[in-house]
Amino acid sequence: MKRPERSEDSTDASEIVWMDVIHKMDETYENLVRYQIELEQKNTELEEVQTFIASVQSSMTDVMIVCDVEGRIQQVNKSLEALTGRAAADWVGQPLSALFAPSSKALAESFKERLLKQPVRDCEVSMVGTEDTVPLSLNCSTRFDPRRRPVGAVLIGRPVGELRRAYEALNKAHDQLKEAQKNLVQAEKMASLGRLVAGVAHELNNPISFVYGNVHVLQRYVHKLDEYLAAIHAGDLDEALEAQRKRLRIDKILADLAPLMEGTLEGAERVRDLVEDLRRFSGGQKSRSASFDLSHVVKTAAHWVLKGARREIDVRIDLPEPFLAVGHAGQLHQVVMNLVQNAVDAVAEHPAPQLRVRGGVAADMLWLEIHDNGPGIAPADLEHIFEPFFTRKPVGRGTGLGLSISYGIVAEHGGTLRAGASDLGGAMFRIELPREAADGGEAEAP
């Protein structure tokens, strides 16, 4: 029999089929190669992630425990191994309660009921250590799967001894900060006292000078009176006694005694008041809060500062009488001195310097404003002006602590201190303090 001959069409179709098969195999091979490369990349990334997680866990100083929902340990870190003296493999699969001392087992046994319902924050527990129990400050958070179902928890603990050492170091640093702040306040107060010296010296010189002069006159009068009285006691004749009385000017002496004593007493009282004001201002002991006349404090502070000014300043003080406040007069004296001194410094270059001080009572607060016609305060500086060490004065002319300390003193008195623009064209500082309960000297706030 003759074999049937293939047609050219059937041969072409077979070749096309084979070509398709070969293309599909090539595509499959390419996909396999690509998948292999991607798998190797993902394995590499997974290894890097695992290495990273392992390095993070091993570098943690806090204890880390990972548990499932039944409270079985799944993973621990190096810190727990060092704390307990056992390898991580020994703990995997163990119940959580095996880690804790008898006094803390109740927490571990209530794991499902308590830990998985809400986070635990700073719970102090005792854990079994290498030699003895170790107190831990424990925090616990629930782990969730992608469908937000709880699958376990992560517990992080830090030995309480470390926390206590950290707290002690923090308290020590806080004490040092308070001491430094106290020293800064005292340094600023001493700087303010330095500005007071010129004014106080001038004020003390006047009463001391006329006390000194009156005492010398009284000494001369005493000698004359002694001589006259000696003549009386000797029994001289009336004519001689009368002549001696005129010669010694006994009548004039008697007339001068009362004014001399009054002047001496006034000078002594003035010195006493100045010393009391200075003692109240510079005293390191915090005096008891009391009612005082703020008007007297303001006028005294302004007077002392202006005595040390290098030039004449147009000053006007408008305050009610009496102007009662409650607090520490010496501390508020320092505040007013700082504000007045800043105003004096601000108008130092002005051709016609002006300073205005006014105050009054509004509602349950009393207010005090200090205005100057200096260059004022730049808007960008207003939010920083009460910060410690902030100053626009040249180096050596200001510490940057005056306004910061003044702000703190006013705040301790339950009041506020703020800065703004003055209607004189310069700066304005306004103090508001709680009002004294007694009525008197009210004025409407502007």
Secondary structure per residue as TSV (DSSP state, phi and psi in degrees):
chain	resnum	aa	ss	phi	psi
A	1	M	-	360.0	147.7
A	2	K	-	-89.3	132.4
A	3	R	-	-72.0	137.9
A	4	P	-	-70.2	138.7
A	5	E	-	-82.8	140.3
A	6	R	-	-79.0	143.1
A	7	S	-	-84.5	157.4
A	8	E	H	-64.8	-28.7
A	9	D	H	-67.7	-42.2
A	10	S	H	-67.0	-34.8
A	11	T	H	-65.2	-43.8
A	12	D	H	-62.4	-38.6
A	13	A	H	-64.9	-40.3
A	14	S	H	-65.0	-40.4
A	15	E	H	-64.4	-38.0
A	16	I	H	-64.2	-41.4
A	17	V	H	-62.6	-45.9
A	18	W	H	-62.0	-38.1
A	19	M	H	-63.9	-40.1
A	20	D	H	-62.7	-41.5
A	21	V	H	-62.4	-43.9
A	22	I	H	-62.8	-42.4
A	23	H	H	-60.4	-42.9
A	24	K	H	-63.6	-40.7
A	25	M	H	-63.6	-41.5
A	26	D	H	-62.2	-43.2
A	27	E	H	-62.9	-42.6
A	28	T	H	-62.1	-41.8
A	29	Y	H	-65.0	-42.7
A	30	E	H	-61.2	-42.3
A	31	N	H	-62.8	-42.1
A	32	L	H	-61.7	-43.0
A	33	V	H	-63.1	-44.2
A	34	R	H	-62.6	-45.0
A	35	Y	H	-60.8	-38.9
A	36	Q	H	-63.3	-43.4
A	37	I	H	-63.8	-45.2
A	38	E	H	-62.0	-39.9
A	39	L	H	-64.7	-41.9
A	40	E	H	-64.4	-39.6
A	41	Q	H	-63.3	-43.7
A	42	K	H	-66.6	-37.7
A	43	N	H	-63.0	-39.9
A	44	T	H	-63.9	-45.5
A	45	E	H	-62.5	-40.8
A	46	L	H	-63.5	-41.5
A	47	E	H	-63.5	-40.1
A	48	E	H	-64.8	-41.7
A	49	V	H	-64.1	-44.4
A	50	Q	H	-63.5	-40.7
A	51	T	H	-63.1	-41.8
A	52	F	H	-63.1	-47.6
A	53	I	H	-61.9	-42.1
A	54	A	H	-63.6	-39.2
A	55	S	H	-67.7	-38.2
A	56	V	H	-64.1	-46.2
A	57	Q	H	-63.4	-41.6
A	58	S	H	-70.1	-25.4
A	59	S	H	-88.6	-7.8
A	60	M	-	-69.1	132.6
A	61	T	S	-85.6	-21.6
A	62	D	S	-82.8	153.9
A	63	V	E	-76.1	135.1
A	64	M	E	-126.6	130.8
A	65	I	E	-131.4	128.9
A	66	V	E	-111.9	127.4
A	67	C	E	-125.7	160.1
A	68	D	E	-91.6	-176.1
A	69	V	T	-67.3	-20.3
A	70	E	T	-88.6	-1.2
A	71	G	S	84.5	18.6
A	72	R	B	-91.4	136.4
A	73	I	E	-71.3	129.7
A	74	Q	E	-106.7	-32.5
A	75	Q	E	-160.7	145.3
A	76	V	E	-135.6	166.3
A	77	N	-	-108.1	-179.8
A	78	K	H	-63.0	-33.7
A	79	S	H	-62.3	-37.8
A	80	L	H	-68.4	-39.0
A	81	E	H	-59.4	-44.9
A	82	A	H	-66.3	-35.3
A	83	L	H	-70.6	-40.9
A	84	T	H	-95.8	-17.5
A	85	G	T	76.4	15.3
A	86	R	S	-125.0	149.2
A	87	A	-	-71.1	158.2
A	88	A	H	-60.8	-35.8
A	89	A	H	-62.6	-28.6
A	90	D	H	-70.2	-24.2
A	91	W	H	-94.3	-24.0
A	92	V	T	-62.4	128.3
A	93	G	T	91.0	-12.6
A	94	Q	S	-77.6	151.7
A	95	P	B	-68.4	150.6
A	96	L	G	-59.6	-32.5
A	97	S	G	-63.2	-20.5
A	98	A	G	-66.9	-21.3
A	99	L	G	-80.6	-24.4
A	100	F	B	-100.1	151.6
A	101	A	-	-70.1	161.9
A	102	P	G	-53.5	-33.5
A	103	S	G	-69.1	-18.1
A	104	S	G	-115.3	7.5
A	105	K	H	-67.2	-27.3
A	106	A	H	-60.9	-37.0
A	107	L	H	-64.2	-45.2
A	108	A	H	-65.5	-38.2
A	109	E	H	-71.2	-25.3
A	110	S	T	-94.4	26.1
A	111	F	I	-56.9	-53.4
A	112	K	I	-65.2	-37.8
A	113	E	I	-76.6	-30.4
A	114	R	I	-110.3	-53.2
A	115	L	I	-68.1	-33.3
A	116	L	T	-85.0	-5.7
A	117	K	T	-92.6	-38.1
A	118	Q	S	-151.3	150.9
A	119	P	-	-63.7	151.4
A	120	V	E	-108.2	129.9
A	121	R	E	-122.5	125.6
A	122	D	E	50.2	51.3
A	123	C	E	-93.8	122.2
A	124	E	E	-85.6	123.4
A	125	V	E	-132.3	168.2
A	126	S	E	-114.7	126.9
A	127	M	E	-113.2	149.8
A	128	V	E	-70.0	123.2
A	129	G	-	-105.0	-170.2
A	130	T	S	-68.3	-37.1
A	131	E	S	-120.3	-36.8
A	132	D	S	-145.7	174.6
A	133	T	E	-70.6	148.3
A	134	V	E	-119.4	121.2
A	135	P	E	-72.4	134.0
A	136	L	E	-125.7	147.2
A	137	S	E	-96.6	111.0
A	138	L	E	-105.8	136.9
A	139	N	E	-124.6	140.1
A	140	C	E	-136.5	136.1
A	141	S	E	-130.9	146.1
A	142	T	E	-80.7	141.0
A	143	R	E	-97.2	143.1
A	144	F	E	-125.2	152.7
A	145	D	-	-87.9	178.1
A	146	P	T	-57.7	-21.3
A	147	R	T	-95.9	15.5
A	148	R	S	63.5	31.3
A	149	R	-	-99.9	136.3
A	150	P	E	-64.3	130.9
A	151	V	E	-120.6	-0.4
A	152	G	E	158.3	-158.6
A	153	A	E	-151.3	157.8
A	154	V	E	-118.3	125.4
A	155	L	E	-111.7	129.2
A	156	I	E	-120.0	126.6
A	157	G	E	-130.7	146.1
A	158	R	E	-127.3	131.6
A	159	P	E	-54.6	131.8
A	160	V	H	-63.9	-28.3
A	161	G	H	-58.2	-40.1
A	162	E	H	-66.2	-40.7
A	163	L	H	-63.7	-41.0
A	164	R	H	-64.4	-40.7
A	165	R	H	-63.5	-38.8
A	166	A	H	-65.5	-41.2
A	167	Y	H	-64.0	-41.1
A	168	E	H	-63.3	-42.4
A	169	A	H	-64.0	-38.5
A	170	L	H	-66.3	-42.5
A	171	N	H	-64.3	-38.4
A	172	K	H	-64.1	-44.0
A	173	A	H	-63.4	-37.8
A	174	H	H	-65.4	-41.2
A	175	D	H	-63.4	-40.8
A	176	Q	H	-64.8	-38.1
A	177	L	H	-64.5	-42.3
A	178	K	H	-64.4	-39.4
A	179	E	H	-65.0	-41.7
A	180	A	H	-64.0	-40.2
A	181	Q	H	-63.7	-40.8
A	182	K	H	-62.6	-41.4
A	183	N	H	-65.8	-38.2
A	184	L	H	-64.9	-41.2
A	185	V	H	-62.6	-43.6
A	186	Q	H	-65.7	-36.4
A	187	A	H	-63.8	-42.2
A	188	E	H	-66.7	-36.3
A	189	K	H	-66.2	-38.9
A	190	M	H	-66.4	-35.9
A	191	A	H	-63.1	-39.7
A	192	S	H	-66.3	-38.5
A	193	L	H	-62.7	-35.2
A	194	G	H	-61.3	-37.5
A	195	R	H	-71.0	-20.9
A	196	L	H	-78.5	-21.5
A	197	V	H	-57.0	-46.5
A	198	A	H	-61.0	-47.3
A	199	G	H	-66.5	-42.2
A	200	V	H	-65.9	-41.7
A	201	A	H	-59.9	-41.6
A	202	H	H	-65.0	-44.6
A	203	E	H	-65.6	-38.3
A	204	L	H	-73.3	-29.7
A	205	N	H	-63.8	-40.3
A	206	N	H	-63.8	-56.3
A	207	P	H	-65.3	-34.1
A	208	I	H	-68.1	-36.1
A	209	S	H	-64.8	-43.8
A	210	F	H	-80.8	-22.1
A	211	V	H	-64.5	-44.4
A	212	Y	H	-62.5	-45.2
A	213	G	H	-64.6	-42.7
A	214	N	H	-62.7	-38.7
A	215	V	H	-64.8	-39.3
A	216	H	H	-63.9	-42.0
A	217	V	H	-63.6	-42.1
A	218	L	H	-62.8	-35.2
A	219	Q	H	-62.7	-42.0
A	220	R	H	-65.5	-40.6
A	221	Y	H	-62.9	-36.4
A	222	V	H	-63.7	-42.1
A	223	H	H	-62.1	-42.9
A	224	K	H	-66.5	-41.5
A	225	L	H	-65.1	-37.2
A	226	D	H	-61.9	-42.8
A	227	E	H	-64.9	-42.2
A	228	Y	H	-65.4	-45.5
A	229	L	H	-65.4	-34.1
A	230	A	H	-64.5	-37.3
A	231	A	H	-66.6	-38.7
A	232	I	H	-63.6	-44.6
A	233	H	H	-69.8	-22.2
A	234	A	H	-80.5	-11.0
A	235	G	T	80.5	33.5
A	236	D	-	-62.6	160.2
A	237	L	-	-69.8	158.8
A	238	D	H	-61.3	-39.3
A	239	E	H	-63.9	-43.2
A	240	A	H	-67.5	-37.6
A	241	L	H	-66.7	-38.0
A	242	E	H	-67.3	-40.5
A	243	A	H	-64.0	-42.0
A	244	Q	H	-66.0	-34.7
A	245	R	H	-62.9	-40.7
A	246	K	H	-71.0	-40.3
A	247	R	H	-64.0	-39.9
A	248	L	H	-83.4	-6.3
A	249	R	T	55.8	49.8
A	250	I	H	-62.9	-39.1
A	251	D	H	-62.9	-42.0
A	252	K	H	-65.3	-38.1
A	253	I	H	-61.6	-46.1
A	254	L	H	-62.7	-36.6
A	255	A	H	-70.0	-32.4
A	256	D	H	-80.5	-20.0
A	257	L	H	-59.3	-46.0
A	258	A	H	-63.2	-50.2
A	259	P	H	-60.9	-37.4
A	260	L	H	-63.0	-44.0
A	261	M	H	-67.3	-38.7
A	262	E	H	-63.7	-43.8
A	263	G	H	-64.3	-40.8
A	264	T	H	-63.3	-43.1
A	265	L	H	-65.1	-40.3
A	266	E	H	-63.1	-43.2
A	267	G	H	-63.0	-41.9
A	268	A	H	-64.0	-40.4
A	269	E	H	-65.9	-37.3
A	270	R	H	-64.7	-42.6
A	271	V	H	-62.9	-41.9
A	272	R	H	-60.6	-43.9
A	273	D	H	-64.5	-41.4
A	274	L	H	-63.9	-42.7
A	275	V	H	-64.2	-39.2
A	276	E	H	-66.0	-42.3
A	277	D	H	-61.9	-42.4
A	278	L	H	-67.4	-41.4
A	279	R	H	-63.8	-42.5
A	280	R	H	-64.9	-35.3
A	281	F	H	-74.2	-43.2
A	282	S	H	-94.2	-4.1
A	283	G	-	-62.5	131.5
A	284	G	S	-74.9	-28.4
A	285	Q	S	-75.5	137.1
A	286	K	-	-79.4	114.0
A	287	S	-	-72.5	164.4
A	288	R	-	-74.9	140.9
A	289	S	-	-62.1	134.2
A	290	A	E	-153.0	166.3
A	291	S	E	-79.3	138.2
A	292	F	E	-150.6	165.4
A	293	D	E	-88.4	106.5
A	294	L	H	-66.1	-28.9
A	295	S	H	-60.5	-43.6
A	296	H	H	-63.9	-41.2
A	297	V	H	-62.2	-45.3
A	298	V	H	-65.2	-46.6
A	299	K	H	-64.8	-40.4
A	300	T	H	-65.3	-44.8
A	301	A	H	-63.1	-45.9
A	302	A	H	-63.8	-39.4
A	303	H	H	-63.0	-43.8
A	304	W	H	-66.5	-42.7
A	305	V	H	-66.0	-43.8
A	306	L	H	-67.9	-25.9
A	307	K	H	-63.6	-28.6
A	308	G	T	-93.8	2.2
A	309	A	-	-70.4	149.0
A	310	R	S	-81.6	-14.1
A	311	R	S	-144.9	166.0
A	312	E	-	-75.0	134.9
A	313	I	-	-125.0	135.9
A	314	D	E	-75.5	107.7
A	315	V	E	-116.6	132.2
A	316	R	E	-131.2	127.9
A	317	I	E	-119.5	121.8
A	318	D	E	-125.6	98.9
A	319	L	-	-133.0	147.2
A	320	P	-	-70.9	157.0
A	321	E	S	-127.0	120.9
A	322	P	S	-79.1	164.4
A	323	F	-	-123.9	82.8
A	324	L	E	-85.5	134.5
A	325	A	E	-133.5	167.2
A	326	V	E	-121.5	129.1
A	327	G	E	154.4	-145.7
A	328	H	-	-110.7	109.0
A	329	A	H	-60.8	-40.2
A	330	G	H	-62.9	-39.2
A	331	Q	H	-68.0	-43.2
A	332	L	H	-69.9	-27.6
A	333	H	H	-60.8	-42.4
A	334	Q	H	-64.2	-41.0
A	335	V	H	-60.6	-49.1
A	336	V	H	-63.0	-39.8
A	337	M	H	-61.6	-43.0
A	338	N	H	-61.2	-44.4
A	339	L	H	-68.5	-41.2
A	340	V	H	-66.9	-40.6
A	341	Q	H	-62.9	-40.4
A	342	N	H	-62.3	-40.3
A	343	A	H	-65.0	-41.6
A	344	V	H	-62.7	-42.3
A	345	D	H	-65.1	-35.8
A	346	A	H	-68.0	-33.3
A	347	V	T	-97.0	12.7
A	348	A	T	-61.1	-32.8
A	349	E	T	-99.6	2.0
A	350	H	-	-79.6	138.8
A	351	P	S	-67.2	-28.4
A	352	A	S	-133.0	75.5
A	353	P	-	-66.0	139.5
A	354	Q	E	-133.6	146.2
A	355	L	E	-139.4	126.3
A	356	R	E	-123.1	131.5
A	357	V	E	-124.9	124.3
A	358	R	E	-143.1	157.5
A	359	G	E	-160.2	173.7
A	360	G	E	-179.2	-170.0
A	361	V	E	-125.1	133.8
A	362	A	E	-139.9	125.0
A	363	A	T	55.9	-124.0
A	364	D	T	-102.4	16.9
A	365	M	E	-128.9	149.6
A	366	L	E	-108.9	148.5
A	367	W	E	-127.4	151.8
A	368	L	E	-142.5	129.1
A	369	E	E	-124.0	141.2
A	370	I	E	-123.9	117.3
A	371	H	E	-113.5	148.6
A	372	D	E	-140.8	165.6
A	373	N	-	-108.9	35.0
A	374	G	S	-79.2	-160.5
A	375	P	S	-73.5	-12.1
A	376	G	-	82.9	-172.7
A	377	I	-	-115.2	129.3
A	378	A	-	-64.9	140.5
A	379	P	H	-54.7	-34.9
A	380	A	H	-68.9	-21.4
A	381	D	H	-90.5	-14.5
A	382	L	H	-60.0	-38.3
A	383	E	T	-79.5	-8.2
A	384	H	T	-114.6	-3.7
A	385	I	T	-65.5	-26.1
A	386	F	T	-97.6	8.3
A	387	E	S	-78.5	144.0
A	388	P	T	-59.9	139.4
A	389	F	T	70.7	6.5
A	390	F	-	-85.2	123.0
A	391	T	-	-155.4	149.6
A	392	R	-	-107.1	4.4
A	393	K	S	-77.4	154.9
A	394	P	-	-61.9	157.3
A	395	V	T	-59.2	131.5
A	396	G	T	95.9	-10.8
A	397	R	S	-110.1	-2.6
A	398	G	-	-164.7	144.9
A	399	T	-	-95.6	-16.6
A	400	G	S	78.7	13.8
A	401	L	-	-107.8	-18.5
A	402	G	H	-57.7	-51.9
A	403	L	H	-69.4	-35.6
A	404	S	H	-63.4	-45.8
A	405	I	H	-66.5	-40.3
A	406	S	H	-62.0	-42.1
A	407	Y	H	-60.0	-43.5
A	408	G	H	-65.4	-40.2
A	409	I	H	-63.6	-45.4
A	410	V	H	-63.5	-39.9
A	411	A	H	-63.9	-38.9
A	412	E	H	-63.8	-25.8
A	413	H	T	-85.7	5.0
A	414	G	T	79.3	17.8
A	415	G	-	-115.1	-168.4
A	416	T	E	-133.8	151.6
A	417	L	E	-131.7	124.1
A	418	R	E	-138.2	160.9
A	419	A	E	-120.6	156.2
A	420	G	E	-168.6	-165.1
A	421	A	E	-90.5	143.6
A	422	S	-	-97.8	151.8
A	423	D	T	-71.7	-8.0
A	424	L	T	-83.3	-9.2
A	425	G	S	105.7	-10.4
A	426	G	S	-107.3	-134.9
A	427	A	E	-102.6	156.2
A	428	M	E	-134.6	131.8
A	429	F	E	-118.6	130.2
A	430	R	E	-120.6	126.6
A	431	I	E	-107.8	132.2
A	432	E	E	-122.4	128.3
A	433	L	E	-129.2	154.9
A	434	P	E	-57.9	140.4
A	435	R	B	-79.3	143.4
A	436	E	-	-65.1	142.6
A	437	A	S	-62.7	-35.9
A	438	A	S	-71.2	138.9
A	439	D	-	-78.0	154.9
A	440	G	-	149.7	138.9
A	441	G	S	64.8	38.8
A	442	E	-	-76.9	146.3
A	443	A	B	-146.3	145.5
A	444	E	-	-75.0	141.5
A	445	A	-	-73.5	145.6
A	446	P	-	-73.3	360.0
